[in-house]
Every structure is written in C-alpha cells, then in structure tokens.
Amino acid sequence: MEQFTAILWKEWALFRRRFADITLSALTGPLLYLVAFGWGLGGAFQADGIPYTSFVMPGIIAMNGMTQGFTVIANDINMSRVYQKTFEAVMISPVSMPVFTLARITANVLRCLYNAALIIAASFLFSANLRLDWYFLLLLALNCAVFSAIGFIAGLLVDSHADMAKVSNFIITPMSFLCGTFFPLERFPPLLQKIIGFLPLSQAVTGMRAGAKAGPVPLLALLAWLALLLPAAITLCKRSE
C-alpha cells in the first residue's frame, strides 16, 4: 500500500506543478466542440428526441475521457522508456510492477475525472441537460480506466513517439467519430452497428447518455474490457523488467 500511495503522491506533485497547463489543455478541445455543437448546432435540431446539446454532451465527456486517458499515460510511459530512460529507474526500484501499473493507471483516471469535472461545469453554460447520477459517474470512471490501460499498454509496446501518433490516428481518432459521440449509432448499417457497438467508447457513450435506463450492459461491457486489459498491462510491465 505504501508503494501505491507513494506513486500517487508523485503524480499529485507533478499535477500541482503543471496545474495551469493541465487545466487549459483539458478545456481547449472540449470547449471548441461545445461552441461548435452547442451554440452552432444546439438549437437547430434534435437527436433522439432531445436537444442536440444535451445529446452530444455525454459523448464529448466520454470522448475526452478516452483521449486524455490514452494520450497522457501513453506518451508519458513511451517517453520515459524510449527517450528519457527514466523508466529503467522504476525497473530497479523496490516497487513491484503490478503496484506500479495499478497506481499509474489510477492516477491517470483521477486526472481524467478532473478534466471531466471541468467540462461538466462548462456544459451548464450551454444549457445541457446531463443525467449526473451514480451510473453516469461510474461509467465515466470505467471509461477513463479502460483507455488509461490501453494507453499504458501502448506506451510499453510502441518504440517511438512517431509510432505512438500512428496508434492514436488509427485507434483513438476513428472511435472519436464513429462511436455515437456526435450522432446516433442507429444511423449506421446493422452489421456496422454491431461492430462499433462492441467498442468501449460506444458502450460508455450509450450508457452515459441514457443513464440507468441503459441497463447493465454498458457497465458489464466496460468491466469486461477492464478485466481483459489490466492483466495484460501488468504482464507487459513485468516483462519490461
């Protein structure tokens, strides 16, 4: 437990030092989406029987959790392992790799939740009607955890910063636009709906948009993704020793 809290404290110290930069970077992209889709399209039409601003807001929050969850930890692990060589210090330290993996992913999830809180606060400026219940918050945390685990794995496997950008372009960017973030999945052909609906972001967006009425499927799907990814991340980290 001491190792876990020590790593969290280190990440907290880095967060405090870069607080202003983290806050500004967390708000810039989502605010642009909010201005474009909130003021630009929000009052123009409805989606699924609700104002478009209220429809798109859960998607923007989930998408931001995905991008921040993946990008921050993936780039940090990759840079420290390939370029800065500071990852080697972790390998020879008394910290166990499972504890290191879980602590880094947990710290990244907490940072993503902070980013989400900023976006949720900003959403009130655009009169978005969010279902902020326990189900919404749990799905948000699981979504951040799933993509933090994916980012951790990518940081361990990819051997250059340029290749990391390719991973983001081929995995994260397509999910941003195809997983129901900006329009209903029902617009896709039935077969494509099933394929896209399997992706973790689709489950997160669906559940966060519908609230507890979405039922247990999105929750169980994200838990299944996390149960698959966490052992993979721990195993890869052990192999890096």
N, C-alpha and C positions, 0 to 999 in steps of 0.2 A: 504493500500500500504506500509506503514511503517513496518508493521509486516512481509510482504512478503520480502522486501529488507533486513530486519534485519536477517532473516533466511538465505537468500542468502549470506549475508556478513559473517555469522558464518561459513557456508560451505566453502566459499572462504578462510577464515583464516585457516581452517583445511587443505584445499588443499595446500596452500602455505607451511604450516608446514611439510607436507608429500610429497612435490613435487617430490623429487628424487625417493622415493619408489613407488609412483603412476606411474611415467613415466617408470621406469624399469619394473614394473609388467604389465603395459599396452603393452609393446613391446615384452616381452619374448615369450608368446604363439604365437602371430601372426607371429613373426619373424621365429619361428620354422616351422610354416606352410609354410611361404614364401620360406624358404630354401628347405624344402622337396618338395613342389609342384612347386616352381618357378625354382630353379636350378635343382632339381631332376627330375621333370616331364615336366617342362615348355616347353622345346624344343623337347620333344619326340613325342607329338601328339597334335591334335587339338580337340576342343569340340565346337559343334555348328558352325563350320566353322571358328573359331578364335583360335589363340594360347592358350594353356591351361592356361598359366599365366594370360592372360587377361580375360579368362573365370572365373577363380577361385577367382580373386582378389575381385570383388564386394561381392562374397559370404563370404570371410574371413572378410571383413569390416562389413558386416551385422551381421555375427555370433558374432564378437567381441562386436558389439553394444548390441546384445542380452545378451551375458554372463555378460558383465560389467554392463549393465543396470539392470539386475536381481540381480546378486550376491552382488554387493556393497550395494545397498539400503536394500535388504532383510536381509542380515547379520547384517547391522547396526541397523535397526529397531528391529530385533529379539533380538540382544544382549542387546540393551538399554532397551528393555521391559522386558525380562526374567531374565537376569543376572545382569546387571549394575543398573537396576531400575531407570535410568535417564529419562526414558520415562514418568514417573509419574510427573516429574517436568514440562514437557510440558502440561500435563493434567490440572495442577492447575495454569498455566500461563495465562495471558490475550489473548494469541494467539488463534484465532479461528481454529478449526480443518480443515475446508476447506482450509484456507490460509496455514496452516502448511503442509497439504497434497500436495497442488499445488507447494509450494515453495520447498519442499524436492524433489519432482519428477523433477521439473525444474532444480534444482542444479545437480541432478544426470544425467540429459540429457546433461547439459553443460560439465560435466566431461566425459561422453561418447563421445561427439563430439571432445573433446581434444584428447582422445585416438584414435579416428578415424583419426584425422589430422596427428598424428604420423605415423599411418600405411600407410596412403596415401603418406606421404613423403617418407617412406621406400620403397613403391612399385615402385618408379622410379628407384631404384637400380636393380630391376628385369625386367625392360622394360615392365611393364604392361601398357596396353592402357585403361585408365579409361574414362568413359563419365562423367566428372565432370561438369554437368550442374545444373541448379536450381532444376530440377526434382530429380536428384540423391541426392542432399543435403537435399531436403525436405523429401524424403523417408527415408534417413538416420536418420534425426531428429525424424520423426514419429516412426520409428522402435525403437529407443532408448527410446522414451516416452512410447510406449506400454509396453516394457519389464520392464521399471522402475516402471510403475503402477502395473504390475504383481508382481514384487519384493516387492513393498510396501505392497500389499495385503498379500503376503506370509509371510512377516515379522510380520504382525499383527495376522495372523491365526495360525502359527506354534509355538509350545510351547517349542521347544528345538533345539539346534544347530544341533544335530544328525538328527532330522527330517527334518531340512532345507536341509541338504545334500541329503536326500532321495528325496525331492521335485526336487532338481536340477538334480538328476540322472534319475528321471522318466519323467521330462518335458523338461528341457533345453538340456541335453545331446542328447536325441533322435532327437530333432529338429536340432541340430548342424549337424547331418549327413544325415538327411532324407529330408531336405527342399531345395534341389537343390544347396547346398553350393559347393559341390565337383564334382557333375555330374548332367546332365540334368534330370529334373523330368520326361521327356518322357521315361526314362528307366524303370519306374515303370508300373505295370499293370494299365489299365484305371481307375478302381474303386479306387485304392490306390492313383493315381494321383489326383483325385478329393478331396479325404480326406486330403491329405498332402497339396494340393494347397490352402486349406481353412486356413491353419495356417499362423499367421502373418509373420513369418520369410520367408516363401515361397513367399509371396507377396512382401516383401522387396527385396529379392534377385532377383526375376524376374524383378521388376521394375528398380532396380539399375543396373542390367546387360544390359537391353535393352534401358535404357534411356527413353526419352519422347515418343519414338516409342511404348513403352509398353501400352500407353493409360491411361485412368483414373482409370482403375480397381484396380491396386495395391494401388494407392493413396486413393481411396474411401474405400477400404477394411481396410487399416490401420487406417483411420479416424473413421470407424465404430468400430473397436476394441477399439480405444482410447475413443470414446464416451460411450462405454459399461463399460470400466474398471475404468475411472476416477470417475464417480459417486459411483461405488462400493467401491473404495478406500476411498472416502470421508465418505461414510456411515459407513464403518467399523471403521474408525478413530473416528467418533463421538460416536460410541458405546463403544469405549475404555475409554471414559471419566468417 
